[in-house]
Amino acid sequence: MAAPSLLNWRRVSSFTGPVPRARHGHRAVAIRELMIIFGGGNEGIADELHVYNTATNQWFLPAVRGDIPPGCAAHGFVCDGTRILVFGGMVEYGRYSNELYELQASRWLWKKVKPHPPPSGLPPCPRLGHSFSLYGNKCYLFGGLANESEDSNNNVPRYLNDFYELELQHGSGVVGWSIPVTKGVMPSPRESHTAVIYCKKDSGGPKMYVFGGMCGARLDDLWQLDLETMSWSKPETKGTVPLPRSLHTASVIGNKMYIFGGWVPHKGENTETSPHDCEWRCTSSFSYLNLDTTEWTTLVSDSQEDKKNSRPRPRAGHCAVAIGTRLYFWSGRDGYKKALNSQVCCKDLWYLDTEKPPAPSQVQLIKATTNSFHVKWDEVSTVEGYLLQLSTDLPYQAASSDSSAAPNMQGVRMDPHRQGSNNIVPNSINDTINSTKTEQPATKETSMKNKPDFKALTDSNAILYPSLASNASNHNSHVVDMLRKDEGPHTSANVGVLSSCLDVRTVIPETSVSSTVSSTQTMVTQQTIKTESSSTNGAVVKDETSLTTFSTKSEVDETYALPATKISRVETHATAMPFSKETPSNPVASMKAGERQWCDVGIFKNNTALVSQFYLLPKGKQSISKVGNADVPDYSLLKKQDLVPGTGYRFRVAAINGCGIGPFSKISEFKTCIPGFPGAPSAVRISKNVEGIHLSWEPPTSPSGNILEYSAYLAIRTAQIQDNPSQLVFMRIYCGLKTSCTVTAGQLANAHIDYTSRPAIVFRISAKNEKGYGPATQVRWLQGNNKKAPLN
């Protein structure tokens, strides 16, 4: 975590949608990039469910249905996957509750659930200000405040330190309450405390940590419950313990528990001699406890003043949510106007990056031309941009193959001493590859033919780094159904997260012709590139906006995206370009042996880039790019270098957030195209017929001459694949001038089901001209999760 003076708080101001009214006593959880808020009070109890999308800065009110709970405050609120549980709290007319509700957020469906009572003892009494923590399939309820009087208007407070365990059913529903038998001295009764659960990665079982709270006076004690042995203890801590407090928040990121805000005793009050707080105030102090070493670290002390409004002002009863390594804080009350007998609530939303972002995935190639690359990488949550770099000192070696036998499924050359088991060394040349993937149900025909109009963006995204705005060349590409076919220009569209079942892409693996089955069938052995993302949700290339990269008209003319149709899920995959003995000289590869210079391509707001140039640094200097608390280089003072045909380039990318630039990704290597080869076939379709399936495609948009023939291949089962699933074997099932073929049921019976992502049958289709075969478009025909025959 950054030093206190380097904390980079950000206030969110440019959001859209219906903003919830300010409040306190509300609760929030996170589901992926969504912050979901429920309850709270300010001039009445709030009963709406509000959602804030941290990726798009949008508030929205989902259309909930079912057993909608009444509004409540100071309740328990936990998230288990995509379901949320609400327990207890204060409801209308000051009444306390012990009711339990479940929300299925995937359908915004509420359901009131009735857990079985404990085998011995009573179920939890109505309460507020309790802690409600989730670990595995159990929720843990501790403490809170009960009302001894049956009259809600005549409150007789009773602080609680009872402890319950709630067992959940898988997916939906609950089993019932139980009262675990604990060992050791229990924490004193309290309410408005916090409880988090943490488990060390390497050793030890889960432990619950209870901090602070209120029991007549504010508390600053820390308690630990071992959930395996059910033993309470009071761990010894180092460092400065935060002031006694209640109505604060505690959030776990990594091995740290972050404590922010709350009510603390008034300055000068002796908390040891005063059994009750006569004076209290809100605080904006911020500390964390290292849960591995139990050492406290103060990030913002209670005495630090903030005259520049550079961080959240003091507050209590707010909510805090951790999304990735970023902490979000919203609303809460910052004081009490005695004259008006009313609370003063904050209306602001803040976030803080607690550490540098992790390394992104390897850079993946969507398309290469003779002088440009269209690349992408997997998104990293809660980042502000990406630094893309390249190096041109690549030891590529050419290899030859007989292009008349089969299309060359080209490969990316990796450094075998650096990349380990995912290395791919090409054995072929004269291939150009495009990478596209889309999915659609196996029972329907897939079409990817529409051509949208290109729409240029303004420089609005350059606001992150104003000094770079003059160099910005922005393009916006929402890729929905079929990303990056060689037809139609870029389009801007709204991307939805839908379902689908056909995956079309072009990959460049190592290939070699191994044997001939018959006069019309050729076996091709290949090793796939391990660049497929496992965390993609919906369209994965979106809002492509370069702040400092370059683009020319020829790039735009050669790089396209298709609009949304009924197909929805799109994933792009890495590709590589042909290797040739005709490699031109490298303009910046005149460095000494063993040296490597990384040059900045630019800083990008989103996870795609069109690369046709890069910046040259002064001789012998490495990249000096810095963001956040350091300076970003003035790219306008640096020389630019164009990419050239037939040249290899290494790429790496790092994510940027408020803490600075994170570690770089693993290195990917690609090569620009050599003119003359045909493009990949496009608009692939699969439909069932009486014989098997009908596979059709359209000619490449850029044939570079006359197309002499097409070849279609099917990945088949072999003993080699069983031993090494990444080593696919392809059988040629068609060779001819037609742009369609029938794949018989007999051929499909021998198909290999690829489980590297979703189960699928893999096809490849490529075109040949006078110079040889071009790139192969790979199609993954998704089969669902069963292992039945593909036509069942």
N, C-alpha and C positions, 0 to 999 in steps of 0.2 A: 504494500500500500504506500502511496506517496506520502511524503512528509506533510505535516499540517499546513505549512505555508504553500504547498504545491497542490492542494486539493482544488480540483477544477469542477466546481459546482456549475450546473447548467439549469437555467429556468426555461421551461417549455412555454413558448408564447404563441407559436404559429400552428395551433391545432384547429381542427374543424369539428363540426357535429354538435349535438346538444350537450353542453357541459353541465354536469350535475351541480346542484347548489352546494355551497360550502356547508361543512358539517363537522361533527366530531363523534367519536364512539363508533365509527364505521369500521369495516374490515375489508381486506383485499387479499386476493390470491392471484397467482400467475398461471396461465395455460399457454405455453410457448411464448409468443410475443404479446399476448393479451393480458392486460391487467383488469381483473373483474372485481367490482366494488359493490358491496351490498350494505344497506342499513345506515345507521348513524342518526344523529338528531341535530336539529337547529330550527327552532320554531316548529316543533313537531317531529315525530319519528318518520324517517324516510323509508319508503317501501319499494323503491325502484331498484332494478339491477342495471348498473352502468358498466360499460366496457370501454376501455381505452386501448387502441391498437398502437403499441409503441413503435412499430415499423412505419406506419403511415401517419402518425400523429392525428388520429381520428377518434372521437368519442362517438359511441352509438348506444342506442337502447334496444336490446334484442326483444323480439316478440315472444315473451315467455308464456307458457300455458301449464295446465295441470293444477296441482294443489299449491297455488301460490301462497307463500307464507306471509303473515303480516309483517309490517316493518318492525325492525328491532335494532337495538343499540347495545354495545358492549357484549356482543355475542361471541360464540365460537364459530370459526370459519376455516375449514381446511379443504385442500384439493387433493384428490386421488386420481391421477390421470386426467380424464375429462369430466369427472363427476366432482361435485362440491357438496359438502355437508355443513349444515347450519344447526347449531345447538344453543338453546337458551337465549339469554339477553333480556333487556327491558323492552316490553311491547307497549301498546297503547295504554293510556291512563295510568302509567307508572307501574303496571303489573309486571312481575318477573315470570319468566317462562322456563320450562324444561322440555320443550317440544323439539323434535328432530326432523329436519327436512333434507331432502336430497335433490340436487339439481344435476340433470344430465346436460352438460353444456353443449354436447354435439347436436342436441335437438332443442335446447332451451326448455326442457321439460322438468317441472317441479313435481315432487312426490313427497307426501308426508309418510314417514316410516315410524314404525312402533317396535323398538327393540324389546326383546324379552328382558324381564327384570333379572337382577342377580340371583344366583341359586340360594344365596343367603344374604339377607340384608335388603334394604330398600333401594330403589333406583335413585338417581341424582335428584335432589330437590330443585325447584325453580331458583335461578340465580343469574347474576350478571358479573362481568369483570373476571371471569374464570379464564384459564388457559385450556386450549383444546388443540392437541398436537397429534400429528399422524406419523406413523412409521410402519411400513409393511402393510398388513391388513388390519391394523389396530389403531384406534384413536385413544389418546390418554387425556383424561379430564382431571384438572387439579384446581382446587380452591374456588374462590369467587366470593360474592356477597349475596346473602339470602335475607329475606324479610321475615322476621319472627311473627309479625302481625298478619292476620288474614285480611286486614283492611289496607289496601294499597295506598290509601291516603294517610295512613298512620304508620310510617316506616319505622320499624325496630330492627336496625341492622345487626346481622350476625355474620362475622367473617368465618370463612370455611378453609379447612386444609384437608378435606377428604379427597380420595384418589380413586378414580374409576377407569376401567378398561372397556372399550367398545370394540367388539369384533365385527368386521365388515365381511359381507359376502362379495365374491368376485364380480366385478362389473357393476352390480347394482344391489341395493338392499343391505340390511345389517342382520347379524345374528342376535346379539344381545349384550347387556352390560354384565360386568363381573367386578368384584372388589378384590384386587390382588392383595395378598398378605406381604407386607413390606418389612424390611429389617432396618435397624438403626433409628436414629432420631429424625422425625419428620420435620419439614419446615413449619414455621408458625403459621397460623391462619392469615390469609391475605386476599386481596383482590386487586385488579388492575396491574398485575405483575406480567411477566413474559415467561414463556417456556419454549425452548427449541430442542430438537433432537439431533444428535451428531454421532457419527460412527467413523472411526479412523479407517483409512483405506487399507492399511496393511494388517492391523491387529486390533483386537478388542471388539466388544459388542456395542450396541447402541446405548447411548446415555442421554438422559434428558437433563437440561440445565434450566433451573428456575432462578430468575433474577428480579430483585426489587419488589415493588408492589406497595400496598397501603393496608395498614391495620391500625387505624388511629393516627399513626405517624408514617411517613414514608420510610421505605426500607432500602438497604443497599447490600443485602446479603446474597450470596451465591450458593445454590444447592445443586447437587448432582444425584441423579437416580440411575443406577445401572439397571436397564430394562431386562437383562438376562437373569440377574440374581435378585432383582427387586430390593436392592440395598441403597438406602439414602446415606449420603455423606456430604460434608461441607469442605470442598477442596481448598487447599491453601493457594493463594494467588500472589503474584508479584506485580509490581507496577502500581500506578495510582488508580484506586477504585473510583468509579464514577460516583457522583453525589447520590444520596438516597433519592429515589424517584418512583413515581407511578405514572400510568398512562403513557409510557414510553413505547418504543418499538424495538424488537430484537430480530435481526435477520442474519441467516447463516450463508456465507459465500466462501467456498473452500473450507478452510479450517478456522475461520474467524466468525465470531458472533458480534455483529455491529449493533451498538446501542445508540439510539438517537432520541433527543427531546424528552418530553415528559414534564410532570410537576416535580419541583424540587423545593426544599425548605427555603424560606427567605434568608437572604444574607444576614449573618450575625446570629441566627437562631442556633441554639445548642441542642442538637438532636439527641444527645445522650441524656440530657436532664429533662427534656420536654417530651412527655408521653404522647402529646397530641400536637399536631401542627396548627398553630394559630394563624400563621401567615405562610403563603405559598406563592410560587410564581412559575411561569413556564421557562424552559431552557432550550437552547439550540446546541448544547454541548454534544459531542460526538466522539465515541470511543469504541474500541473493539477488544474482545478477549480472544487470545489465541487458545483455541480449545485443546490443542495438543500440549502446550506448555503452561496453560492457565496463567498467562501473563497479560495484564491490561496495558493498553497503549492509548494515550489521549491524542486524538486528532484535532479536535476543536475543544478548547477548555471553556468552562462556564464563564470565565472572566474575559474572554476575548470578545472585543466589540467588533461589530461589522457596520462600519459607516458607509460602505459602498454598496450595500445590499447585494453582496456577491455570494451569499448563501442563504438558505432558508432561515427566516426569522424564528424566534422561540415559539414553541407550540407543544401541545399535548393532545392526546386523543386522536392523533393523525393515523394514517396508514402507511406502511412501507412494504414494498414488494421487490424481491430480487429477481431480475431477468438476466440470465447469464451472469456476468460479473458486474452488472450495473444495478444500482439501487434507486428506486423511484419512491418519492414521498409526495403525498397529496393531502391537502386541507388540514383539518385539526383546529383547535382553538388556541388563540395566542394570548388570552387574558379574560378578565371578568370585569364588566362595568357595574360596580355596585349601585351607582346612582340609577342605572336603568334596569338593574337586576337581570342582566342578559349576558350571554356569551358573545365573544368577538371571535369569529371564525376566519381562518385563512382561506383564500380562494386559489392559491398557487400550486403549481405542479413542478417539482424539481427532480433532477437525477444526478447521480454521481457515479463515475466509473471508479471501481475500487482497485483495479489492477489492469495492466496492459492486456490487450486481447490475445487470444491464442492464435497460433499459426493457422492460416486458411489451408484448404486443400491444395493439392498441386494445380497449377494452371493447366486448363484443358483447352484444346483447340476445337473451335467450331468450324472454322474455315480458313484456308490459306489461299492466297493468290500469289502471283509472281513477286509482288512487292508489299504484301500486307498480311497480317494475321487478324482474325476475329477470335478472341480468346475469352474464356470465362473461368470462374472458380466458384466453389460453393460459398454461399453467404455466411458470414460470421455475424451472430446476433449482436445487437446494440453497439455497432461501430459507426464511426462518422466518415470513414473513407478507407481507401486501400492504396498503398504504394506499390506500383508495378515496376519491376526492373528487368533488364535483359543483359545478357553477355553474349558476345559473338565469337569467343575463342572456343570453338567446338571441334573436337577431333573426329569429324565424320569420315567414314570410309565407304566407298562405293562398292556395290556388289551387283553382279549381273544375273539375269535369269531369262529363261525362255518365255517371252510374253505371249507366244502363240499357244502355249499349253493351257494357261489359266491366268486370270487377272491376278496381279500382284497385290496381296493384302498387306500393304506396307506397314512398317513398324517404326517406333520412335527409338532412336539410339540413346541409351542411358549409360552413364558411367558405372560399370559393373562393380567398382570398388566403393561406390557411394550409395547406390540405390538398392542394393541387396536383392531380395528375391523377386522384386517387381521389375527387374531390368529386362529390356527388350532390345535385341540387336537385330537390325533388319538384314534379311538375306536377299532382298529384292530391290529393284529400282523402277523408275518410270511409272510411279503411281502418284496420283493426287487424291487426297481424301477430304471428304466433308463429313462432319459429324452431326447427325440429327437423330432425334428420338421422339416418338410419340406413341401413345397407347390408345386402344379402343377395344370394345368388346369383341371377342373372337367370333361372335355370331353375326356381326354386322360388317358391312363393307366400309373400308377406310378410304377416305379421299382427302388429298392434300394438294389442291390445285389453285385455289384462289390467290389473286395477286392484289395486294393493297397498294395504296399510294404512299409514297414517302412523305413523312411530315417531319420537318426540322424543329428542334427545340430552341427555346431561348436560352440565355445564359443564367437562368434563375438559380441553377444548382451551384454556380460558382461562389455562392455566398459563404461557403465554409472557408474558403481560402481566397479572400479578395485579391491578394497580390497576383493570383494566377488567372484572374478573369480575362485579362487581355489575350491570354493564350488559349482560352477554352474553346473547344470545338465539340459541341454537344449533340448527341444523337440519342434518341429515345426509342428503344425497341422492346415491346411486350411480346414475348413469344408464347403462344398459347397452344396451338394444336400441332403444327409441324414447324419446328424451328429450323431455319437455315437450310431451306432447299435452294437450289440455284434458279429461283424464279421469283419475281415480284420483289419490290423494294421494302424497306423497313416500314413498319406501321406502329402506331401508338394505340394501345387498346387496354381496356380494363381486364385484368387477369383474375379469374375466379379459381377457386380450389374445387375441382370436380373429380369424377372418377373416370377411368379409362383402361383400355386393355391392349393396345398395339404400340409397339415401341420400334421406331425406325431410327437407325443411326448409321454412321459410317465410322468404322474403327480401323486403325492401322496397326495390325499386329505383325509379328514375324511370321513369314510364310515360306513354305517350300513345297514343291511338288514331290509327293512321296511315292505314289504308285498310281497305276491306271487300272481301274476296276473293269472297264470295258471300253469299247471304242467311243462311247458317248459319256462316260463317267470318269471324272478325275478326282482323286482324293487330294485335299489340300490340308496340311497340318499347320496350325497357327497357335500363337500364344497371345492372349488378349492383353490389352493395356489395362492395368488396374487403376482406373480413374473414375469409376462410376460412383456417384454420390449416394450414400445410404440415408441421408437426412433430408432429402428434397421433399417439398410439399407443394403440389401444384406446379405452376410454371416456374422454372428455376432461373431463367434469364429474363430479367425485367428491369425497366428503367435504366437502360444502359446510358450512362452519362459520363463523359470524360471531361474532367476539369482541365487537364493539361496534356492530354494525348493529341494526336494529330489525325486528320482525316482529309482525304482528297475526293474529288468527284468520282474518280475511277473506283475507289474503295466502296463508296456508297452504291455505285452501279453494280458492283459485284457481290455485295453482301445483302441478303434479303431475309425477311421473316414473313410468315403467313399469318392471316388473321384468325380470330376465334371462330370455330364452327362447333359442331356437336362433340368433337374430340376435345379433351381438355388437358390431360396431364402431359407435360413436356419435360424431357430431360435431355441435356446435351452431353456429349461425351468427347473425350480427348481424341485428337487425330494427329497424324503426322504427315509430312509431305515427302515426295519421292527423293531418293538419294541418287545422285548422278555423278559421273566422272567429270561433268561439265561445270562443276562448282566454280563460280567466279571468285576472284581474290577478295578476301575480307578486308574492308577499309580500316577496321580498328583492331585487327588481330595481330598487330606487329609488336606484341608484348613479349617479354622474356618467357622462356619455358617455365611452366609452373605458376605463373602469375595469371590472375583473372580479374578483370575490371568489370564491375557492375555499373550499368548506366540506368538512370531513371527514364522510364517511359512517361510517367506522370502520376498524379494523384487522382483517383477516381472515386466518385461518390458511391457507385454501384459495382456489381460484381461481373461486369463485362467490359471489354475494351476493343476498339479497333486500333490496331497498331500498324503504322506505316513509317514512323520515325521514332527516334529516341534522342536523348540529350547526351552530348559528349562532355565529360568532365575534363578539367585540366590534366595533363599527362601525369600519371603516377598517383592520382588522388582517387580515393573511393567515394562512394556516394555520401553526401552530407545532408540528405533530406531529413528534416526534423519538423514535427508538427506538435501542436498543443502548447506545452510550456517552452518549446524551443522554436527556432526560426525555420520557416520553409525556404528553401533556396529560391532565388529569383531566376526562374527558368528563362526569362527573356534575355538574360546575359550569357546563356550557354549556347553553344553551337548545336545544331540539329543534324542528325545523320539519317538518310533514307535507308529503308530496307532494300535489299537487292535480291534478284532471282537466284534460286538454287543455293542459298546460303543457310547454314544452320544457326539457330539462336537458342540460347538457354533463357528460361523465364523463371522468376520467383516473385511472390507477392506477400505483402505483410499488411495486416489490418491496423487501423488507427482509431484510437478513442481518446478520451480526455486525459488519459495517463501517458499518451505518446504512441510510438510505433511498436507493435508487438513483434514476436519472432517471425522470420520468413518461413514460407512454405518449403516443402521439398522442391527440388529443381526439376523442371520439365524441359524437354528439348524438341524443337520442331524445325522444319526446313521449309523455306519458301518454294513455291512451285517452279517447275521448268515449263516454259510454254510448249504447247503442241499436243498435250494429252486431253482426252475428252473429260467432261465433268461427270459427276455421279448421276445415275438415273434418278428421277424424281417422281412425286405423286404416286407412291406405292399403295396398292390396294390389295386386300385379301378378302375373299368371300368363299363360302362353302358351295360345293356343287355335288352332284351324285357320285362323281369319281373320287372326290377328295376336296381339294381347295383350288381356287383359281387365283393365281398370282399375276398381277399386272403392274405396269409402271409406264412412265412417260420418258421420252428421250432426254438426255441432258440438255440444259439450256445452252451450254457452250460446248458443242461437239468438237470444235477445232478440226473440222474436216468431215469426211463421210464416216458414218458409223458402219462398220463392217459386220459386227455381230454383238450379241449380248450373251452373257453367261449368268446363270442363276445357280446358287449353291445352297445346300441344306447341311446343317451340323448334325452328324449322326453319332449313335452310341458306339463306343469302342472301349476296349479294356484300358487303353491309354487315358481316356477321359475319366474313367472311374478312379484311376490312380492319381490323376492330376486334373481336377475339374476345369482349371484355367487353360488347359491345352486342348482346344477344340479341334475336331477333324471334320472337314467339309467335303461333301460329295457333290459333284456337278450334276444337276438334275435337268439342265436345259442349256442349249447353245444354239443360237440362230438369230435371224433378223427380226422376228416378231417381238413385240413388247408385252408379251404375256405368255403364260404357260400353265399347265395343269400339274399339280403335285398330287400324285395318286395316294390312296389310302395305304397301299403297300409301302410306298416311300416314307410316308409319315409314321408308319409303324416302327421304322428304324430311327426315327428322329431322336436326337438328344434333347432332354429337357434341361435347360440352363437354369440353375438356382443361384447364380451369383447375385441377383436381386430378386425380382418377382419371377416365378416359374414361367419359362417361355421357350418356344421353338425358334431357332435362329436361322434366318435366311440371309443370303448376300447376293446382290445383283450389281453387275458392272458392265460398262460399255467399252468397246474396242474400236479404235480408228487406225489409220495407216501407221501411226507411231507406236501403238500398243494399247494395252488396257489402262483405263483410268481408275478412279476411286471406286470402291464397292460400297453401295448403300446397304447397311445392315438393318434388318428388320427382326425385331423380337416379337413374336406372336404370343401374347400372354395367355396362359392356360389356367389361371386361377390357382388355388392352393392345393388342388388334389393332384394325384399322380396317375390319373386315368389316361387312357389313350386320347390323343388330341381331338378326335372328332366325336368323342362321347359327350 
